[in-house]
Amino acid sequence: MLTKEHKSTQLNNTLNVLLTELGEECSNILALLNQLQLANLSTDQKGDILAQLSGAITHVHVHTEDLPDLIGDELFQLPDQG
């Protein structure tokens, strides 16, 4: 059983899942950006990378639409430290 102290420091499950997925997608985007920096990419390779990057950015945009509200809710629930 979690104590009240430990429970208050954990994130809402939905927020936790969304942040985990956001981290994974951001890692994917960084990998794609690094691939674009490679020398001697063929036109097909560059096109594939750019298409994947576009999809990943769109996914992040849609995925994070409600994230500011969820983070705000989480901040609102934090105990005052003053």
C-alpha positions as CSV (number, residue, x, y, z in Angstrom):
1,M,0.0,0.0,0.0
2,L,1.3,3.5,-0.9
3,T,1.6,6.0,1.8
4,K,0.0,9.4,1.3
5,E,3.4,11.0,0.9
6,H,4.4,8.6,-1.9
7,K,1.0,8.8,-3.5
8,S,1.1,12.5,-3.8
9,T,4.3,12.5,-5.8
10,Q,3.1,10.1,-8.5
11,L,1.6,11.4,-11.7
12,N,-2.0,10.7,-12.9
13,N,-1.9,7.5,-14.8
14,T,-3.2,9.1,-18.0
15,L,-0.6,11.8,-17.8
16,N,2.2,9.3,-17.1
17,V,1.3,7.2,-20.2
18,L,1.1,10.3,-22.4
19,L,4.4,11.6,-21.2
20,T,6.0,8.2,-21.7
21,E,4.7,8.0,-25.3
22,L,5.8,11.6,-25.9
23,G,9.3,10.7,-24.8
24,E,9.3,7.7,-27.1
25,E,8.1,9.8,-30.1
26,C,10.6,12.5,-29.3
27,S,13.4,9.9,-29.4
28,N,12.1,8.8,-32.7
29,I,12.1,12.3,-34.1
30,L,15.7,12.9,-32.8
31,A,16.8,9.7,-34.6
32,L,15.2,10.8,-37.8
33,L,16.8,14.3,-37.5
34,N,20.2,12.6,-37.0
35,Q,19.6,10.4,-40.1
36,L,19.0,13.6,-42.2
37,Q,22.5,14.7,-41.3
38,L,24.1,11.7,-42.8
39,A,26.2,12.3,-45.9
40,N,25.4,10.7,-49.2
41,L,21.7,10.1,-48.6
42,S,19.9,9.1,-51.8
43,T,16.8,11.0,-52.8
44,D,14.7,8.0,-51.9
45,Q,16.3,7.8,-48.4
46,K,15.8,11.5,-47.8
47,G,12.2,11.2,-48.9
48,D,11.5,8.3,-46.7
49,I,13.1,10.0,-43.7
50,L,11.2,13.3,-44.3
51,A,7.9,11.4,-44.7
52,Q,8.5,9.6,-41.4
53,L,9.5,12.8,-39.8
54,S,6.3,14.5,-41.0
55,G,4.2,11.6,-39.6
56,A,6.0,11.7,-36.3
57,I,5.6,15.5,-35.9
58,T,1.9,15.2,-36.8
59,H,1.5,12.4,-34.2
60,V,3.2,14.6,-31.5
61,H,1.0,17.5,-32.4
62,V,-2.2,15.5,-32.1
63,H,-0.9,13.5,-29.1
64,T,-0.1,16.5,-27.1
65,E,-3.3,18.5,-27.8
66,D,-4.7,17.9,-24.2
67,L,-1.3,17.6,-22.5
68,P,-1.1,21.2,-21.2
69,D,-4.5,20.8,-19.5
70,L,-3.4,17.5,-17.9
71,I,-0.2,19.0,-16.7
72,G,-2.1,22.0,-15.3
73,D,-4.4,19.6,-13.5
74,E,-1.4,17.9,-12.0
75,L,0.2,21.2,-11.0
76,F,-3.1,22.3,-9.4
77,Q,-3.1,19.1,-7.2
78,L,0.4,19.7,-5.9
79,P,0.5,20.6,-2.2
80,D,1.6,24.1,-1.3
81,Q,5.2,24.3,-0.2
82,G,5.0,27.8,1.2
